[in-house]
């Protein structure tokens, strides 16, 4: 059986590598996992995951794309397909394979020939305008993660505005607010993977998490700033 391939994309510094680290450490006892990372000229993210002991080194494979990050996950996916073939040959019983894109802009998105589902990570430090800017990562990803919510008060970002605009851009597609440094929201991401992708009947379905729902309610009640 082929593993479930989950693409994780997003801008530089949004928390993609942190997400994979947290997911691996939380899920590795129950599932057979591996990870592929993409960087332009280095294998920095693969080395980070190895150093943090997210998985054994042999289960982490770094791809040097040598060009635009989005090209390697969308237009010319040959290097990543080779990496997938290599790691699945080495570990034929994999349940989940995480593929992290190189940091890119909001237009970057995974080819459906490469992944089965896509998670897109943005962060609050970019400002509360990010969700309404749209782009394939915002509108088409299977799960949107808005990370670093702990920084909102320091950068002047209004989480209720972000929640409102996320709902406007994504409709009923799920989104989760997280502080991955403290693992806040991580269980929502895991339950979404288990319920929506692994089809585990006892997993809890994930929609917008409690923080996002409260932010939307605040907006509807006129408690957040107007644009």
Buried (B, 14 or more C-beta within 10 A) or exposed (E): EEBBBBBBBBBEBBBBBBBBBBBBBBBBEEBBBBBBBBBBEEBBBBBBBBEBEBBEEEBBBBBBBEBBBBBBBBEBBEBBEEBBEEBBEEBEEBBBBBBBBBBBBBEBBBBEEBBBBBBBBBBBBBBBEBBBBBBBBBBBBBBBBBBBBBBBEEEEBBBBBBBBBBBEBBEEBBBBBBBBEEEBBBBBBBBBBBBBBEEEEEBEEBEBBEBBBBBBEBBEEEEBEEE
